[in-house]
Amino acid sequence: MLIREKIKLGEFFCAPGIPDMISAIMAKKIGFDAVYASGYWMGASAYGLPDAGIITLTQMIDRVSTLVEVVGEAAVIADADTGFGGLLNVRETVRSYEKAGAQIIQLEDQEFPKKCGHLRGKRLEDVDTMAAKIRVAREAVQNENTLIAARTDCHQSEGMSGVMARLESYISAGADIVFPEALRTEEEMHKVCSSFDVPVMANMADGGLTPILDADTLSDLGFAFAIFPGTAALAGAAAVENVLNRLKTTGTSSHRDIELFDFAEFCQLIGFDDIEVFEEKWLRSADDRASS
């Protein structure tokens, strides 16, 4: 689906963060219209590393392109951090993400190396530098359906006045969507959403600084859509910790109070039915020829 059209129609949606391809398969099964490729959670899942500017453009493109392929028709919103460097890096980042299939490419105004937006110690680029990155990003886009989202992490250091001023500048530079990170109250959320004509995205980061709200409330506040970047990863981590603790203490995976996904269904979801059809067509016919 084209995320541009969904936003244009005013259809609010939730996009779960996808840390790995098992989660991607589950999101596809459930039928989400859009998913979110989080730098934090993809880096943690694939490499066991923190979101501190360590993951490279090449590594993220590998994850994003694989996610696009696995989720099929769902649109992918992709976290491109700071653009992985200066203006030339931003151009290459946007070209690479777009080629990988991302429909929304998110850039943020932290200095490199960046940090998770809900942690302390973030360093911001000046407004003009970030605005230049957005202009470069817009010029790098080849497909009219690719959107650029501009995130500001300035709330902690510059307050709401800084958030509003920076977002205004980023919109003037060509941002299609704005992303005010780490807002603290519904009043702040409403202020941002009611002040700009471009779509505003909400970040429902479990355990973060922003209160977690439901879809109806977020839509009423004026958001176009919301990402839930850590929900699947944190739920998965809790489930894995629980079952591994039980395995270590009891020596078995068989417990009535621990739910395991059905193995036969997972084999079907991941594509083993297609493998069987292929083998039936090609391997058995080869065996028949060999025996004749």
C-alpha positions, 0 to 999 in steps of 0.5 A, a space after each residue: 500500500 502507499 502510505 502517502 495515500 493513507 495519510 492524505 485520506 486522514 486514516 490514522 494508523 499504528 505502525 509497530 516497530 519490527 526488531 527482527 524478521 520473526 516479528 515481521 512475519 507476525 505483523 504480516 499475518 495480523 495485517 498491519 498496513 505499515 510497520 516501523 524499522 527502528 534503528 534502536 531495536 533492529 540494532 539491538 536484535 541483529 547485533 546486540 548493540 545500543 542505539 548510540 550511532 554504532 550501527 552503520 548505513 550498510 547494516 541498516 539497509 540490509 535490515 530495511 530491505 529484508 523487512 520490506 521483502 518480508 512484510 510484503 504489501 505493508 509500507 515501511 517507515 524507516 529510521 535513518 538516524 542523522 543520515 549517517 554523517 554530513 550532507 553527502 551522507 544524507 544524499 546517499 542514505 536517502 537514495 539507499 533507503 528509497 532503493 530498499 523500499 522505505 516509503 517514509 525516511 526519518 531523519 533527526 537533528 542530533 549530532 553524530 553519534 546520536 542516542 536514543 531520543 528518550 535518553 539524556 546527553 543528546 547533542 543537537 545540530 544547529 537548525 540550519 544544518 538540519 534544514 540543509 539535510 532536509 533540503 538535500 534529502 528532498 532533492 535526493 528522492 526519486 519517487 514521488 511517493 517517498 516521504 521525508 519525516 523530520 524529527 527534533 530531539 530538542 525538547 529536553 534542552 530547548 523546551 517547547 519553544 525550541 520544538 515549535 521553532 525547529 519544526 517550523 524551520 524543517 517544514 520550510 526546508 521541505 519536510 513532508 512529516 514532522 516528528 516531535 520526540 519525547 513530548 511529555 503531555 497531551 497538551 504539548 502533543 495537541 499544541 504541535 498537531 494544531 500548529 502545523 499543516 503537515 502530518 505529525 507522527 507520534 512516538 509511543 515508546 514503551 518505557 520512554 518519556 511520552 505517555 502511552 495513549 491509544 489510537 483514538 486519543 492520538 487521532 483526536 489530538 491531531 496525529 496522522 499516525 503513531 509508531 510503537 517502536 519497542 512494543 514487540 521487542 520488549 514483549 518478546 524479551 519478557 517472554 524469552 526471559 520467562 521461558 528461559 528462566 523456566 527451562 533453566 530451573 526445570 530442565 524442560 520447555 513443557 509448561 501449561 502456563 507458558 504459551 508457545 506459538 504453534 510450530 506447524 503454523 510458523 512453518 506455514 507462515 515462513 514458507 515451507 508450503 512453497 518448499 514442499 510444492 517446489 520439491 513435489 514439482 522438481 525433485 520428485 519428477 527428477 527421481 521419476 526420470 532417474 528411475 525410468 
